[in-house]
Amino acid sequence: MDIQQLRIFVAVSETQHMTRAAEQLALTQPAVSSAIAALERRYKTHLFNRVGRGIELTETGERFLTEALAVLDRVEAAIAVLEDAADTPTGRINIVCSQVIGGYWLPKRAAAFSAAFPSVKLYIDAQKGEDAIKAVLAGAADIAFLSRANDPALVSHIVASDRILLLRAVGTDFLKPPIRRKDIISTPWFLRAEGSDAQTAIDEFLEERNIGIHELKTSLVLPSNEAVREAIEAGAGVGVISEHAARTAVAARRLEPIRAHIPLRSFSAVYHKDRRLTRAQQAFLKFVKDEYVSDDDWDAAHWFPAP
C-alpha cells in the first residue's frame, strides 16, 4: 500500500464515483479502478459495494476511511514541515470563505498572490459561515475569510471593510426620502435567507425603526447576492446586498443606493490559535492585509454623489 492508493481510496469514498475521483486527482478512470482493485485483492476484502451504476463503502471501507484520512493528515503535516523550512514560501493553503468574499473580494487578491508566490497553491472553497468555521476548527481548512467568527479557539484579524447597501432599480421610486415607516412596510422586499449577512443588516435596519421582519412585504427569499441583485434590477422592489456585489450594476446605472444607516462590517482572516502558521500561510495573510486594505475604502460620497 502506498500514499497514492490512499489518496485514490479517499477520493473515491468522497465522490462515490470512479470517474469523478479520477477527474479530481487528474488521473485516468482505469488507473483509479485499478488502484482500488489492487487494494481489495491485496487484502482480500471488499471496500466498496457496486450498487447499480453507483458505489458505496462497505463496513470495512468505512473503518478504513477513518484510518486513511488520519494517515493522509499526518503526511500533509510532514510535507508542511519540509515546505516551511524552504527559503521561499511553498506548499498548499486550503481556504474557505463566504460567498461574497469568494465571489468578489478574494479572487483578485489570490491571483496577485499566486503571481508573486508561484510555489504556493491556493485552494479556495465558498461555504456558509458556520461551515467555514467548522472546517478551520477541524483542520480541513487552514484559513477562513468571514464577516463573523466568535469562536474562542480562533484568531481573527480584520483585513478589509464592507458595507451592505439598500438598493432600488434606477428609475423606480421605492423608498424616496424621507423614508417613513409606512413606506418601508408597503414596499416589496427581496430578502436573503435567515442567517446571511444581508439578512442581519436588514434586521438591524428594521430594529432601529421598531419594525419586525414579519411586517415587511416580502416578495422573494433568494439564495445569493447575485439573485437579489437581479431581482432588484427587474424594478419590482428593493433589497440589500454587499457593495462588492453591487458595484458593477451601480456604475452602469442599473441600480442606485438608497440613503439608509446600515453599519459597516469587516472581513476577517481567521485561523486556529493552536495551529502554527506555515511560512506560506503567513506570507498570504500579510499579502492580503498589507497590499489591498485601502482598495475597499469607498466613502459615502462615492455611493451618494452630490446632486
C-alpha positions in Angstrom: 0.0 0.0 0.0 1.3 3.5 -0.9 0.2 7.1 -0.3 -1.2 7.4 -3.8 -3.5 4.4 -3.2 -4.8 6.0 0.0 -5.5 9.3 -1.8 -7.3 7.4 -4.6 -9.4 5.5 -2.0 -10.3 8.7 -0.1 -11.3 10.4 -3.4 -13.5 7.5 -4.5 -15.1 7.4 -1.0 -15.9 11.1 -1.0 -17.2 11.3 -4.6 -18.7 7.8 -4.6 -17.7 7.7 -8.3 -14.6 6.4 -10.0 -14.7 8.9 -12.9 -15.3 11.9 -10.7 -12.5 10.7 -8.4 -10.2 10.4 -11.4 -11.0 13.9 -12.5 -10.4 15.3 -9.1 -6.9 13.6 -9.0 -6.0 14.3 -12.6 -5.8 10.5 -13.3 -7.5 8.2 -15.8 -10.5 6.3 -14.7 -8.8 2.9 -15.4 -5.9 3.9 -13.1 -8.3 4.7 -10.3 -10.2 1.5 -10.7 -7.0 -0.5 -10.9 -5.7 1.1 -7.6 -8.9 0.2 -5.8 -9.0 -3.4 -7.2 -5.3 -3.8 -6.2 -6.1 -2.8 -2.6 -9.1 -5.2 -2.4 -7.1 -8.0 -4.0 -4.1 -7.5 -1.7 -6.1 -7.6 1.5 -8.8 -10.0 0.3 -11.6 -7.7 1.2 -14.3 -5.5 -0.4 -14.0 -1.8 0.3 -17.0 -0.8 -1.9 -20.3 -2.2 -2.9 -21.3 -1.7 -6.5 -24.9 -0.7 -6.5 -26.3 -0.2 -10.0 -24.1 2.5 -11.5 -23.0 3.8 -8.1 -20.7 2.7 -5.4 -20.9 2.9 -1.6 -18.5 2.0 1.2 -18.7 -1.4 2.9 -18.4 -1.6 6.7 -14.7 -2.4 6.2 -14.4 0.5 3.8 -16.0 2.9 6.4 -13.5 1.8 9.1 -10.6 2.0 6.6 -11.6 5.5 5.5 -11.2 6.9 9.1 -7.6 5.5 9.2 -6.8 6.6 5.7 -7.8 10.2 6.4 -5.7 10.2 9.6 -2.6 8.9 7.7 -3.0 11.5 4.9 -3.4 14.2 7.5 0.0 13.2 9.0 1.6 13.0 5.6 0.4 16.6 4.8 1.7 17.7 8.2 5.1 16.1 7.4 5.2 17.8 4.0 4.4 21.1 5.5 7.4 20.9 7.9 9.7 20.5 4.9 8.0 23.1 2.8 8.1 25.6 5.7 11.8 25.1 6.0 12.4 26.3 2.5 13.8 29.9 1.9 10.8 30.7 -0.4 7.2 30.1 0.8 5.9 26.9 -0.8 3.1 24.4 -0.3 -0.6 24.4 -0.3 -3.1 26.6 1.6 -6.7 25.5 2.0 -9.0 28.5 2.3 -12.8 28.7 3.0 -14.8 31.9 2.7 -18.3 33.3 2.4 -20.0 33.7 -1.0 -19.3 37.4 -1.2 -15.7 37.1 -0.2 -15.1 34.2 -2.6 -17.0 35.7 -5.4 -15.8 39.3 -5.3 -13.2 40.3 -2.7 -10.8 37.4 -2.6 -10.2 36.3 -6.3 -8.1 39.2 -7.4 -6.0 39.1 -4.2 -5.5 35.4 -4.6 -4.4 35.8 -8.2 -2.0 38.6 -7.3 -0.5 36.5 -4.5 -0.1 33.5 -6.9 1.8 35.7 -9.3 4.1 36.8 -6.5 4.5 33.4 -4.9 4.1 30.8 -7.7 5.3 27.9 -5.5 2.3 28.3 -3.2 -1.0 26.7 -4.3 -4.3 28.2 -3.1 -7.4 26.0 -2.9 -10.5 28.2 -2.2 -14.0 26.9 -1.3 -17.0 29.1 -0.6 -19.1 27.9 2.3 -21.7 29.2 4.8 -20.1 31.0 7.7 -20.8 28.2 10.3 -19.5 25.6 7.9 -16.3 27.6 7.3 -15.7 27.9 11.0 -16.2 24.1 11.5 -13.7 23.5 8.7 -11.0 25.6 10.4 -11.7 24.0 13.8 -11.5 20.5 12.3 -8.3 21.3 10.4 -9.9 20.8 7.0 -9.1 24.4 6.1 -6.1 26.5 7.1 -7.6 29.9 6.8 -11.2 31.3 6.6 -12.3 34.7 5.4 -15.5 35.7 7.1 -17.5 38.6 8.4 -18.2 37.0 11.7 -16.2 34.4 13.8 -16.7 34.4 17.5 -15.3 31.0 18.5 -12.6 31.3 21.3 -10.4 28.7 19.6 -9.9 31.0 16.6 -7.7 34.0 15.9 -9.3 36.7 13.8 -7.6 39.7 12.0 -9.6 42.3 10.1 -8.3 42.6 6.5 -11.0 44.8 4.9 -14.3 46.5 5.3 -17.6 46.0 3.5 -20.9 47.9 3.6 -24.3 46.5 2.9 -26.3 48.7 0.6 -30.0 49.2 0.4 -30.8 49.3 -3.4 -33.5 50.0 -5.9 -33.5 50.0 -9.7 -32.7 53.3 -11.4 -35.9 54.9 -12.5 -38.0 53.5 -9.7 -39.4 55.5 -6.7 -39.1 53.0 -3.9 -38.2 54.5 -0.5 -37.6 58.0 -1.7 -36.7 60.3 1.1 -37.9 61.0 3.7 -38.3 57.2 4.4 -41.3 56.7 6.5 -42.4 53.6 8.4 -45.4 53.0 6.2 -43.2 53.2 3.1 -40.9 50.5 4.4 -43.8 48.2 5.2 -45.6 48.7 1.9 -42.5 48.4 -0.3 -41.8 44.9 -1.9 -38.6 43.4 -0.5 -36.2 40.8 -1.9 -34.5 39.1 1.0 -31.7 36.6 1.7 -32.1 33.5 3.8 -32.1 33.9 7.6 -28.5 34.0 9.0 -26.9 35.7 6.0 -25.0 38.9 6.5 -27.5 40.7 4.3 -30.4 39.5 6.4 -28.6 40.5 9.6 -28.2 44.0 8.1 -31.9 44.2 7.3 -32.7 43.1 10.9 -30.6 46.0 12.3 -32.1 48.5 9.8 -35.6 47.5 10.9 -34.8 47.3 14.6 -33.8 51.0 14.6 -37.3 51.8 13.3 -39.2 49.4 15.6 -40.3 47.3 12.6 -40.5 43.5 12.7 -39.3 41.4 9.8 -42.7 39.8 9.6 -44.2 43.2 8.9 -42.4 43.6 5.6 -44.0 42.9 2.2 -41.6 40.1 1.3 -41.8 39.3 -2.4 -38.9 36.8 -2.6 -36.4 35.0 -0.4 -33.4 34.3 -2.6 -30.2 32.2 -2.2 -27.4 34.7 -3.1 -26.4 38.3 -3.6 -26.4 37.8 -7.3 -30.0 36.6 -7.2 -31.1 39.6 -5.1 -29.3 42.0 -7.4 -31.0 40.5 -10.5 -34.4 40.8 -8.8 -33.8 44.4 -7.8 -32.8 45.3 -11.3 -36.1 44.0 -12.5 -37.6 47.0 -10.9 -40.2 45.4 -8.7 -38.8 46.1 -5.2 -35.8 46.8 -3.0 -33.2 44.7 -1.3 -29.8 44.8 0.4 -26.6 43.3 -0.9 -22.8 43.8 -0.4 -21.2 46.8 -2.0 -18.9 44.3 -3.8 -21.8 42.6 -5.5 -23.4 45.9 -6.3 -20.5 47.9 -7.8 -20.9 46.9 -11.4 -24.6 47.5 -11.5 -24.3 50.8 -9.7 -21.6 52.0 -12.0 -23.7 51.0 -15.0 -26.6 53.0 -13.6 -28.9 49.9 -13.3 -29.1 50.2 -9.6 -28.9 53.1 -7.1 -28.3 53.0 -3.4 -30.9 54.3 -1.0 -29.6 56.5 1.8 -30.0 54.4 4.9 -27.9 53.9 8.0 -26.5 50.4 7.8 -23.3 49.8 9.9 -20.1 48.9 8.2 -19.0 45.3 8.6 -15.5 43.8 8.5 -13.9 40.9 6.6 -11.6 39.0 8.8 -8.9 36.3 8.2 -9.5 33.5 10.7 -7.3 30.6 11.7 -6.9 28.2 14.6 -5.0 29.6 17.6 -3.3 26.3 18.4 -2.0 25.6 14.9 1.3 27.2 13.8 1.0 29.1 10.6 3.4 27.9 7.9 5.6 30.4 6.1 3.3 30.3 3.1 0.2 31.0 5.3 2.0 33.9 7.0 3.0 35.3 3.6 -0.6 35.0 2.3 -2.1 36.7 5.3 0.4 39.5 5.2 -0.2 40.0 1.5 -3.9 40.3 1.6 -3.7 42.6 4.7 -0.9 44.9 3.6 -1.4 45.2 -0.1 -5.1 45.7 -0.5 -6.7 47.2 2.6 -7.3 50.6 1.2 -8.7 49.2 -2.0 -12.2 48.8 -0.5 -12.4 52.1 1.4 -15.1 53.7 -0.8 -16.7 56.5 1.1 -20.3 57.7 1.2 -19.5 60.4 -1.4 -18.8 57.7 -3.9 -22.1 55.9 -3.4 -24.1 59.0 -2.9 -22.7 61.8 -5.1 -24.0 65.4 -4.5 -26.8 66.4 -6.9 
